[in-house]
Amino acid sequence: MATRVDYYETLSVSRTASGDEIKKAYRKLAMRYHPDRNPGDEDAEKKFKEISAAYDVLKDEQKRAAYDRFGHDAFEGGMGGGAGGGFGGGFGGFDAGGLGDIFEQMFNMGGRRGRQQRSAEDIQVQVTISLTEAFSGVRKTVDVQTRKACSSCNGSGSADPKASKSTCQTCHGQGAVRVQQGFFVVERPCPTCHGAGQTVSDPCHSCHGSGTEASQESVSVSIPAGIEDGTRLRLSGKGEAGGNGVQPGDLYVLVSVDSHNLFERDGANIYCRVPLRMTQAALGDEIEVPIIDGGRTTVRIPAGTQTGETFRLRGKGFSVLHSSARGDMYIRITVETPNHLTKRQRELLEEFENEIDDPSKASPEHEGFFARVKKFLDR
């Protein structure tokens, strides 16, 4: 597989660059490599696509955050699990949509011939799930404020379904109009035909020819096991209805995963902080710890266990997206010093301290540290 170029390198900006710096760098490069300014230059066309893809990710705060954390895998199906997944037929992976050439909409350089297939607006909603739901997968219902096909004209935009349609005289069938804004030429959906490229002679009285009406829909979303916090799922065609010959948009579901009071996730691995009493750590013990799947397992703590030691439980971690595999679970030990001692407990600890014959064996790290401190100060 070819090496993917870092998006920040593509735009020649630092990883801490501001949004304005990224936009400025993109415009400069896009002007230089735009195909209409480099006719027949395949290298320039390739470079233009690369910088357009990089800008589409880095200009969006959510996409940029996902890219900073996961790199290019954040926008490929299965988070590195191969080329499978894709986006057709509902959702199957992470959002890689929208990597269009923004300058095709901003510059009037040579123009595009023929009407392009246009889509209605995409919609994004957010859904919050628990860590255990992210582990097992879950189906959620989200309420979406959208537009659907007009119930009066069934989306045709015409009061008479049999009436003929004519080419829109505003956009001349292109479905879009271009507006000069300073140096740029911005392309927008035609306000007359709403992007359809055609108009009707007798517009529907309910939707005024747009073919759509406001609606609130409840959409069921299947969230796969192993999903990461911040992932966007795409439901094709579940966005706003196009109406009057325009394809419906897509629905993007931004998944937020809540933190847990016992577990901390790192990719496919799970970490659990377990506090031990001083006597348990010193004498050794067997303890029961919870597992993310709702079960429990026994961990043997050897005598002399110290704070910071970690025990690995293979295959007890988090689900791997689009796989039956699981990561590992790590038990992080913290030795808790007793407080609120009774008089007798204090006497026992003092007896214990007095019984230590060789501190370098009983507490080697303690003794080693203060030996180094003494050597440093004696210098």
Summary of the structure (lengths in Angstrom):
residues: 379
radius of gyration: 30.7
end to end distance: 56.7
largest distance: 102.9
contacts: 1079
relative contact order: 0.11
helix: 27%
strand: 28%
